[in-house]
Amino acid sequence: MSAATHLPKDTAPPEPVTRPAHSRARYGLLVSLFVITAINYLDRTNMAVALPHITDDFKLTATQAGLILSAFSWIYAALQIPGGWLADKAGPKLAYGYAMIGWSLTTIVFFLARSFGMVIGLRVTLGIFESPAFPSNNRLVSNWFPAKERGRATAIYTAGEYVGLAIAVPVLSLLVARWGWQSVFLATGVLGLLFSALWFRRVYDTPERSPRVSATELAHIRQDGEATPDQQTAQRTESTRAGLRILLTDRRLWGLYIAQFANTSVLFFFLTWFPSYLVNDKGLTTIKAGFWGSLPYIAALIGVLVGGQGSDWMLRSGRVSRTFARKSPVMIGLCLAPVIVAANFTSSIPLVITFMSLAFFAQGLMQTGWTVLSDIAPVRLMGLAGGVFSFAANLGGALAPIVIGIIIDRTGSMAYGLVYIASLTVAGLLAYALLINRVDRMALAGPAEATPGPPGAGLS
């Protein structure tokens, strides 16, 4: 039986299509990734806005609140490798689309939560359904964009995390104040269900399958000489175990894993404890915390765009190596993020928000790490590589909320929690400096990988 007969319906060889003379369909795909990423983050971080009220209603300790915040991340991290495998096997369109339906329905059910145990169970369920998200993002960007555009593409879809939150945090805070904490889950869950219908109609796994892609655009996307995803699937000989062995024995990838662990720890402080920090440690009301708290999200958005666009610009200029173009935004972010500790030494809200905005801007720069992964990992293992990378990252996301919760119960404040976050970014900086000596494609036997070009050549 041929390899093609094993493929899911959505990834079976496409019927011949009539292509337009000119197109930029890859940007339409990027808009869809931006929106679904924004919805994804709304559904995982609405808890941060509701948490002070849930804590009061259920009489929770800070450690219990930390368990609620981290329950999502433990299962989400554990399922990143299966999620990456699913993105490779079923195709990112189906894996992502059905996952969105599942996590949106789960979010709506939060409206009915009446106990600590039920909230924990729903957070775990949410983590299960969201697990294919970022491996699918990475797979779609690798499928639809040439190497020299992947930094910008990654930055734009990642910006969806911060745009959604910058807009939504004040809105969700108003919803909580007006209709109670349950309303934020109902609103964000319904939004996801509405977008899922559009996702299935507009998104294709590869540009070869889309009738909106012209022959010129398709040639532009495939300019790096990498095999198409269909060829990669047909040619793949590694088992999942063999693929994992490849991905867990490369020193450069370990540098990426450690740094992304630190990166996601910073991110999850802002996605979980930050609103409570403004309310409990700095004395703001929920509404004021919502509006002040939106500013660091805007700073993070700017950081993501500066990092991704800057990395691609340096690469296209030809004046620096690929290694410098890809590593420098992440390393600058890792150097800048420890400024978060300065918030411990002031009670001025504008200064606190300034320090937090600088730290979150730095975290946005670090998101270029996804582009570094797409330039190093083997093409035919890209979904699995995204899963391993996201697993390492989300271990940081799982630990940060519970560690900070324990610190609060032990010390009565979040000050040492900020020290914990800053220390991890220093470790991430050392990992990038010492373990990642170059950024180019891992060479594997077989025709599915492009031959790595010289540093700065602009080829994967």
N, C-alpha and C positions, 0 to 999 in steps of 0.2 A: 504494500500500500504506500502510495507516495506521501511525502511530508505534508503536501497541501491538503490532503483529505482529512488530516487531523486538526486543521485550523478551525477556530470558531467561525460562525457565519460572518461576523463583522470583519474578520481578517482573511477571509477566503479571497483568492485572486479576483480582482475587480472586473466587472464587465467593461468592454470598451466604452469610453465616454467621449462626447464632443467637447473639446476644450475651447475656452475663449482665446481670442488673439492676445490679450494682455490681462494680467491679474496681479493682485497682491493679497491672495487669499490667506497667506500665512499670518498676516496681521489680523484678519478676522478670527483666526484660531487663537491668536494671542489675546484678543479682547475677551473671548470666552474663558480662557485660563485666568485672566485678571478677575473676572466677575466670580467664577466658581471659587477661586482662592479667597476672595473677600468674604463670600458667604461661609466658606469653610471656617475661617477664623472667627466670624461672628458667632457661629454655633459652638465653638469651643471656648470662647472667652466671655460670652454673656454671663457666665457664672461669676466672673470677677466683679461685675457691676452689682449683681444680686447678692453676693456673699455676705456683706455686712448685715443685711436684713435676714437672710437665711440663718446666720449665726445667732441673731437675736431670737428668731422664732423657735429654733430647735435647741437653744441653750448650749451651743457648742463651745469647746475649748479651741485655742489656736491650733493645737495639734490635730484635732478633728477637722477643722476647716482646711488645714493643709492636706489631710487625707482626701477630702473631697476634691481639692484642686489637683492633686497628683494622681488620683485614681484613673483619670482619663489617660495620662501619659504612660503609666506602666503597661497597660494592655496595648496602647497605641505603639509604644516602642517595641514590644514583643512581637507585634504583627507586621513590622515594617518589612522584614525579609519575605514573609508570605505575600504581603501586599505588592512588593516589587516583582515577585514571581507571577502573581496574578496579572499585573500590568503587562508582562511579557507574554503570558499564555493566552489570556482572553482578549488582550488589547486594551489600551488605556481608555478608549471611549466607553466601553461597556463596564470596565472595572470602576471607573470614576463615576459614571452616570448612575449605576445602581447603588453605589456607595452613598451618593448624595441623597437619593430617595430615603435610604435607611437612616442616615444621620439626621435628616430633616424630620422624619416621623418621630425619632427618639427625642429630639429637641422639643417637639410639641408635647410629648408625654410628660416632660418636666412640669408642665402646667398643673399636673395632678399630684405631684410629689408632696407627701405629708410626713416624711420621716427621714432621718439621717441615712438609714439603710437604703431606702428607695433612691435617694439622691446618689449615693455611691454606686448602686447598681446601674442607674441610668448613665452616669459618667463612664463606667466601664463599657457599656453598650455603645455609647458615642465613640469611644476610642476604637472599638472593633470596626465600626462602619467607616471611620475616617482614615483607617490605615492605608488604603491604596492611594491617597491623595497626592502626596509629593513624589513618590515613585512614578505615578502617572504623569504629573507635570513634567518631570525630568525626561521621561520617555517621549512625550509629545514635542517638547522643545528640540530634543535630539533628532526626532523624525522630520520636523518641519523647518528647521533653520540650519544654514551652513555655519561652520565653526565661528567665523568672524562676526556673526550676529547673535550668538547664543548668550553672551554676557548681557547685552541689552534686553533680549527676550526674557531671560531669567529675572532681570531687575524689574521689568514691567509687570510680569505676573506676580512676583513677590511683593511688589508695591500694593497689590490688592489687599494683602494682610493689613497694611497700615492705613490705606485710604478708607477702607471699610470701618476700621476701628476709630480713626480720627473723627469721622462723621457720626458713627454710631454711638460712641461712648457718651457724648452729651445727650443724644436722643434717648438712648436706653436709660440713662439716669433720670430723665424726665418721665419716662414710662414707669419706672419704679416708684418715683415720688407720687405720680398721679394714680396709677392703677395697681401697684404692688409688684413684687419681684416676679411673680408668675408671668406677667404680661410680656417680659422680654423674651421668654422662651417661645411663647406662642407666635410673636411677631417674626423672630428670626427663623423659626421652623417653617412657617408658611412661605417665607421668601425663598427658601431652598427648594421647596416643592414646585413653586412656580417656575424657577429657572431650569429645573430638570427637564421639563418638556422641551424647552428651547435647545438644551444641550444635545439631546438625541436627534434633533432635526438638523443641527448646524455643524456638528463636529465629526471629523473623520480621523481614523487612526494615522493615516499617512496621506501626503499630498497626491500620491499616485491614485488614490481612490476617490478623490474629490473632483467633481465636475467643474468646480470653480477655479481650478488651477490650470494656468496656461502652460504650454510646452516650454516657454521661455522661463517662467518662474520655476518650473520643475527642474530645469537644467541649472538654474541659479542655486536652488536648494541642495542639489547633488554635486556641486562643484568641487567638493573636497575629495571625491573619488571613493567615498565609503559605500559599501553595499547597501541596497535598500533594506528596510526592515523585513520584507518578505524573503529576500535572499538570506538575510541573517538567520531567520527562523528555520529555513530549509537547510542551511549549512551548519546549524548549531550542533555540536557533538558533545559538549560538556553537560554532564548531569548537574543538578542543583548543588550537589555536594562538591563536585569538582569546581564549579564556578565559585562557590564560597571559599574553597581552598585558595584559588587564585586571588580573590579579593581580600583575604585575611593574611596574606603573606607578602604583600607589597609595602615597603616602608613608607612610601609617599602617601599611600592611602591611609595608613595609620596616622600620619600627620594631619590629614583631613578629618579623620574621625575624632581625634582629640580636640582639635580646634572647634569643630562643629558642636561637640559636647559643651564646650565653654560658651559658644555663641548662643545656643538654645537655652542655656541656663539664664543668660541675660534676658533673652526674649521672654522666657516664662515668668521671670520676676514681674515684668511689665504686664503680661497677660493674666496674671493671677493675683499677686499681692499688692500691686501698685495702687489701685483704688483704695484698698483698705489702709495702706500706708499713709495716704493723704488724709484719710478720715481719722484714723486712730493715733498716728504719730504726729501729724501736723495740724490736727484739729479742724479740718474743713468739713462742711456739710456734704451730703451726697451729691447735690446739684453742683456746688462749687468744685468738688473733686472731679466731677464729670467734665466740666468745661476746662479747668486747669489741666486735667489729665489728658486732654486731647492734644496738647501742644507737643509732648514727646513723640506721639504717634506721627505727627506731621514731620518732625525732625527725622524720625526713622525712615519715613517715605523718601525724604530728600537724600538720606544716606544710601538707600537702596539704588536710587536712580543715578546718583553720582558714582557709586561703585561700579555698577554695571556698564553705564555709558562710558565712564572714564577708562575702564579696562578694555572695552572694545576699541575706543579711540586710540589708545596707546598701541594696541595690536595692529590696527589698520595703518598707523603712521609709519610703521617699519623702523622706527628709531630705537625701540627697545625690544628685548626678547619677549617671547610668549611667557616665559617664566616670570619676568618682572611685571608684565602687564596684568597677569592673573593674580599673582601673590600680593602685590603691593596694596590694593584696597583692603584686603582682609587683614594684613599685618598692621596697617594704619588703624583700622577699627579696633584690633586687639590692644594696641598701644593706648588708644584714647578711652576705651570703656572703663578702666579703673577710676575715672573721675567721679563715678557714681558714689564713691565713699565720701566725697566732699559734702554731700547732702547731710551727713551726720553732724556737721559743724556749724550749721546755721538754722535759724528758725524763720528766716525770711522766705515766704512762699515763692516770690519771683526768683530768688537765688536757687531754691530747691528745684524748681521747674527747669531752670537753666542747666543745672548739673545733670538732671535726669534727661533732659533733651539732648545734651552732648553725648551721654552714655548710650541713649537709644539711637542717635545718629550713627554712632560707632557700630552698634549692632546691625544697622542697615548696611553699612559698608561690608561687614562680615558675610552678608548673604551671597556675595560673589563666590563663596566657597562652592555653591552648587555648580557654577560655571567651571571652576577648577576641576571638579569631579567629572563633568561632561567632556573635558579635554584629556583626562587621564584614563578613565575606566574603559575597558574593552567595549566596543560598540554592541556586540551581540550579548553582552551581559549588563547592558545599561539599566534595565529595569531592576535586576537583582542588585546591582551596585547602588542604585538609588535607595533600595530597601535597606542595605547594610549601613549606608551613610546616614539615612534617616533614623535607623535604630540607634546608632551611636549618639546622634543628636538628641533624640528624645529620651535617652537615659538621663541626660542633663535636665530636660524638661520634667521628667518624673521626679528626680531628686530635689530640684530646687524648691518646689512648694512645700514639701514635707520637712526638709531641712530647715527652711525659714520658719515654718510653724513651730518646730521644736525649739528653735532659738528664741522665738517670741515668748513661748511658755516659760523658758528657763531664765530669760533676762528681762522680760517685760517690755522690750522694744525690738525694732527691726534693725538696729544699728549694726550688729554683728552679721546679720543676714546680708547687708550690703558688702561687708568685708569678704564674706564667703563668695559672692558673685565676682568681686574684683579679683580675688585670688585665682579663680578658675580662668579668667581671661589672660592672666600672666602665664599660666601653664599652656594655654592655647597658643600664645605668641611663641613660646619656646618650641612647641611642636612644629609650627610652621617654619621657624628659622632653621631647626636642626634636622628635620626629617624630610622636607620637600625640597630636594636639590634642583629639580627641573619639572616643568609642566609640558609633557607630551604624551601621546597615546601609548599605553601599554601594548607591547607587541605580543600577539598570540599566534600560534600556528594556525594556518587555514586562511581562506580568501576573504573572510568577512571583515577583516580589519584593514584600515588604510595604513600605508607605510608612513611612519612618523617623519615629518619634515624637520629641517634644522630649526633651532630655536629662532622664533620671530618670523618664520616663513609664512605664517598665516594658514597652515594646513594642520588638520588633526592627525 
